[in-house]
Amino acid sequence: DNETRLTSINQHRSESIKTLKKRAAEMLQQSCSKYSTVEIGQNILVKIPDVDRGRLAPRNSLAVVLFEREDLYQLGSSTGVLEKLYARNEFQVHNSLISFTILL
């Protein structure tokens, strides 16, 4: 009785793991189709969190992609290199005039 219960539990666990992996692959594919790839030197807009800005401060900041590592992007702006690495869904591609060489 106890062995059949354990076998049933293990079977449900393995089915759950398979389903989670399948769903993760679907989500990754959906994300890749939704967001285009970004090249180094491309201009982007980064949303500034409400906590970090004043009432009259801009909602977005203009930045440039400096490098990419494991689908995370290092960004730089006219004030310097931004501290954290950003995922592709955290910014928008923007056509503007910041140059990669200005940041160096």
N, C-alpha and C positions, 0 to 999 in steps of 0.2 A: 504494500500500500504506500509506504513512504518512498520506495524507489520509483513507482509510477508517478507519484507527485513530483519528485525531483526531475524526472525525465520530461514531464510536461512543462515544468518551469523552464528548464534549459531549452526546450524546443521553442517556447514563446520568446525567450530572450534572443535566440538566434534569428528568429523571424523579425523581431523588432530591430535588431542590428541591420539586417538586410534592407528593411524598409527605410530606416534612417539614412543609410548610405545611398540608396536610390533617390530619395528625396533631396539629399544634399547635392547630388550630381545634377538633378533637375534644376535646383535653385541656382547653382553655379552657371549652368548653361543659359538660364534665363537672364542672369545678371550680365553675362558676357554679351548677349545679344542686345541688351538694353543700353549698355554703356560702351561707347566706342573707345578704341585704344588711344592713349595719349603719348605723344613723343616728347623727348627731352628738348627743352627750349620752348615748348608751346605755352602760350598764355592761358591762364585760367582764373576763375573767380572762386574764392573760398568764402563760405558763410562764416561770419563772426558770431559766436554764441551770444545770446542776449545777456548772459551774466558778465561777459567780458567787455561790454561796450556801454557807452553812455546813451542817453536818450536821443541825442542829435548826432551821434556817431554813425558812420555808414554801416550798413548791414553786411556788406561784402568787402573783401579785400582782393586786389589784383595781385597775382603772383605768377611765377614761372616754374615749370617742372625742372628740377636740377638733376635728379636721377631716380631710377625705379629699381626696387629690390623686392622680389617675391610678391608682386602685385600691390606693393605699397610705394607711395611716391614722396620724395623729399622735395619741399617747395621753398622757394625764396621770393622775397619781395624787395621793394626798394629800401626797406629798413633792415634787411638781413635775412638770414636763413630761419625758416619757421622750425620750432623745436620738434614737433611730433611728425611721424610719418602718416600720410593720409591715404585712405582707401579710395578707389575710383568713384564711389558713390558720394563722397564728401565734397566734391567740387564740380564745377561746370567748365567746359571749354569756352574760351572767350577770345574774340579777335580784337587785339589792342596793340599798344605800342611799346610795352616793356621789352627790353632786349636782354638776352642772357648775359651779354658782356657787361651791362651796367651793374649787374649784381656782383661781379668778380672784382 
